[in-house]
């Protein structure tokens, strides 16, 4: 039996601790690592390089709050954990992954909608010709918001 610091039992299955999100959420994932192996692992042949990450984060959060003022958004680097050992975390479950994914060096935006019935237009990835490798640089600036 595993008990957290509040005295609550934590479910353990196959020697792994389980955790669950408290509500529905939207997620957008990015990698801080520009490595060619990620193209093969994720099955893509192109990427967007964000040259000013802090500005990009500010723009995404500002636009989200403008479009959905009653909803919440958080962002941070993903915390990679050994699922059989680490019991405490400062990150919510939406910002955690098993340690075997640590090579991804992921950064996430997690949005909690105030209305889970909200109509959201899905974002689709545009595939470039698979015989080439391509990238573009996105220069974020607050003037576009």
Phi, psi and omega in degrees: 000132178248132182236135178276182185291348177268356180090002179278142176287142177249133181292135178234125181228128181054042180063023177235140179275134179255146175220152183227147177289151183274349179202177173290155179202160173255147183222143176227125187246142179225156174251139175274356185255121175263087182234135182301329181297334179293329177299313179293318182296322181265354176075033180236160182238012181211164177206165174247128177260123180265112188281339179229084187300318182297320178294318178300316179299315179300316181296313181300312181294319180297315180293321178299313181294328177290317182283325183227072187297338181270355181264170181240151176220139174230161175208151178183170171292144177290140175264123180264129186231150169283111186293348179262354185234313189284122182256328184250144177210146175273350182263144172291163184303330182292344180247025179233149176213159175298148186300336181290355174261007188298336178297340181289334182046060190274145172238136184232147164255132177234122182245134180250106183289144176286335180231108183289352176268003182302142179275122181236130177280121182293146177267131180250141177280132178267123181271135176268165177312120185295349180276356180234161173251132183218156174207162172223159180252126178259119178260106183280137171209148187292345180294338182279348186276000000 
